Amino acid sequence: MSEHSPYLLEARSLTRSFGRNVALSGLDLRLAPGHIVGLLGPNGSGKTTLMKLACGLIKPTAGEILIDGEKPGPESRSKVAYLPDTSYLNDNMRVSDIVEMYADFYADFDREAAFSLIRDLKVDEKARLSTLSKGTREKVQLVLVMSRRAKLYLLDEPIGGVDPAAREYIINTIIGNYHPESTVLISTHLIYDVEPVLDHVLFLKEGRIVMEGGVDELREQSGKSLDALFREVFRC
């Protein structure tokens, strides 16, 4: 089925509730290959929930989500590289050991690319994670995700804890390490930093898409930057 699907990520009337709290409400979405997509919205808008559903970490309350034409499961997980917004690595492990673990676990992991990126970011590969700053740990996690040859990359706040000087390099790392037939979905509050590399954007509010389109078209129609447009749509 997956080989016939034109979409890497598709949601149909996707709903997810946590008790009385509705995180996503009847969401419809289609993402084709070959795009860098911004998933933008305030806290509590459903961004992380959407990514967890796409990874199969949680299940929909109603509707469905498909990855390359299939429901999330063992087959789809091999196509998805997910960077959560929280640390998930063993702090007692050395950076080099974590890279080797990923190389053993993921058939699509590029070990040489990972070590090259870690050296470029000036991360001590012999250091234990527990000795690294929050921003440096985030760099390591991003390197691990982007060193896979996945079809769909889900990046939840990939530059949130990184110092401004490193953001440009990290954004270029994202751009330089994804396959042109893959799609990258980036959730972030730092719109100004990622705007230059996005070609499509989704504005999510209270579990619904309130605006969607190509970045160039939205800028042309509104006469505003994406950052200014976001501030207008989500003004308190």
N, C-alpha and C positions, 0 to 999 in steps of 0.2 A: 504493500500500500504506500509506503513512504516514498518510493521512487517516483510515484505519479503525482505527489503533492508539490504544488508550486511554492508552498510556504514552509519556512522553517519553524515558525511559531504561529499558531492559530488558536484563538479563543472564541468560543461560541456561547453567548449568554452566560458567561463565566461568573459565578457567584461564590463567595466564600464568607461565611459568618463565623465569629468566635462568640458564642453565646448570643447576646442581644446586639453585639457590635458587628455591623456589616462592613467588612474590609473591602470587598469587591462586589459590585452590584450589576449583574447583567452585562458584563463587559464583552464587547466584540472587537476582535483585533486580528490583523493579518500582517505578518512580517515576512517579506521575501528575502532570498539570499542577496548578499552583496551590499549591505547597508550598515552604517554606524548610526544607531538610533538613540536619542536622548529620551529617557523616561523621567519626566520632571513633574514635581508636585510637592506640596508641603508635607510635613510630618503627618503620618496617619492617613495618607491618601491612598495607600494600598500598593505602593511600589514593591516593597519587600515581599508582601504576600504573593504578588504576581510571580516574582522570581522563584519563590519556594514552590509554588504550584507547578511551574515549568520544570523544576528539578525533580518533582515527585516527592518532595519532602512532606508536603501536606496534600490533601485531596480536596476537590471542589465540593461545596455544599450543593450546588446545582450547576447545570451547564457542563461544558467540557473544555479541556485544553489539549492541544495536539502538538507534538514535536516532530517535524518532518513527516506529518501525516499519521503519527502514532500516539497513543496515550502514553504518558510518562511511565517508564518502567526500565528494566535492565537494558533493553535495546536503545532506548532514547538517552539514557544516562551516558552512554559511550559517545554521544554526539554533543553533549552539553558540558561546558566548562563554567563552573559557578564560583564567583568570588563573593562570599557573604560579607556583611558589614561588621562582623565581629570576628575575633581571632578564633581559629579552630585547630591550630597546630600545637604539638606537644612542646612546651617551653623548655624542657630539659634536653631536647634534641639539638644537635649542631645543624647549621644551615646546609652543609654538604650532605649530611645524612638524610635530611628531608628531601633534597633533590634526588638522591639515589632511591629513596622510597617511592617517590612519584614515578621515577623511571621504571621501577619494577611493577608498579600498580597499573599505570596507563600505557597501553600499547602505542598511543599517539603522542607520547611525551618526547620532546626533543631535549635530551640531556645536555648536549653541547650548547644549544641556544640558551638554556637556563643558566649555566655557569658563566657564559659570556655576559648575559644581562646582569647577573649578580656582581661580576667584576666591574662592569660599567657603572653600576650604582654605588661602587666602593663599599660593598657589604663584605665583611670578613666571613668567608665561608666556613671557617673553623669555629666561629663564635656560637655559643648556645643562644637560642631565641630569648631566653630569660634575661640576657645581658644587653639586648638591643632595645632601642627606643621604640615607642608605639609606631612612629612613622616608618622606621626601618623594618619592623615586622610586617607592616602593611606592604612595603615594597617587595619583601620576600614572597608574601602570599600572591601578589599580582604577578610576579615572575613565574611562579608555579602554574598559575592559571593560563597565562599567555604563552607558555612554552608547550602547551598542548596544541594539536592540530584538530581542533573541534569544529563543528559546524555552527554552533550557537554559543556565544560567550555572554554570560550574564554577570555584569559587574555592578555590585551594590556599593555605592560610595567608594570608588577605587582610589580617590585622592583626598578623601575627607580628613585624614590625619597626617597628611604629608606637607612638609614645609613648601611655601610658594616657589622656592628656587628649584625644587625637584619636580614640580607639577608638569612643567613643559616636557621634561624628559620622559616622565611616566606616560603622558598622553601620547607622545611620539612612539613609545614602546608599544602601546596598545595598537596604534595605527600600523606600525611596522611589522607586527607579529601575527596579524590575523590574515587568513587566506581570503582572497577577493570573492570567493564563493560562499564565505561564511558571513554571519551577521553578528554584530556586537550591540548589545543592549546595555546602555550605561545609565544607572540611576545616580543622580548627584544634585546637590544644592549649589555647587560651584559652577553655575551656568556660564559665566564669563570665561572661565578657563577652558571649558570643553566646546563652547560654541563653534570655534573655527574648524573642528573636525567632524561635527555632526552633519549628516545630510538629511535626516528625518527626525521628527520630534513628536512625542506624545505628551500632552498635558493631562495629568491625572488629578482629579479632585473628588474626594469623598467616594472613592471606588468606581468612578466613571471617567471616561475620556471626554474632556470638555473641549479639546482642540487637538488637531492632528494634521500633519502635512509636511511637505518638504521645507527645509529650513530657508532656502533661497526664496521660495514662493511666499512663505509667511512674512519674511522680512520685507519683500517687495509690496505685499498687500497692506501691511501695517505701517510701513515706513519707519519701523523700529528694529533695534537689535533684538535678538532672542531673549537676552537678559532683561531688557526693558519691557518686552511683551509679557514675559513671565510675571514681572512685578505688577503689571496692569491687570492681568487675569486673576492673580492671586492676592490682590491688595486686601488687606484686613479692613 
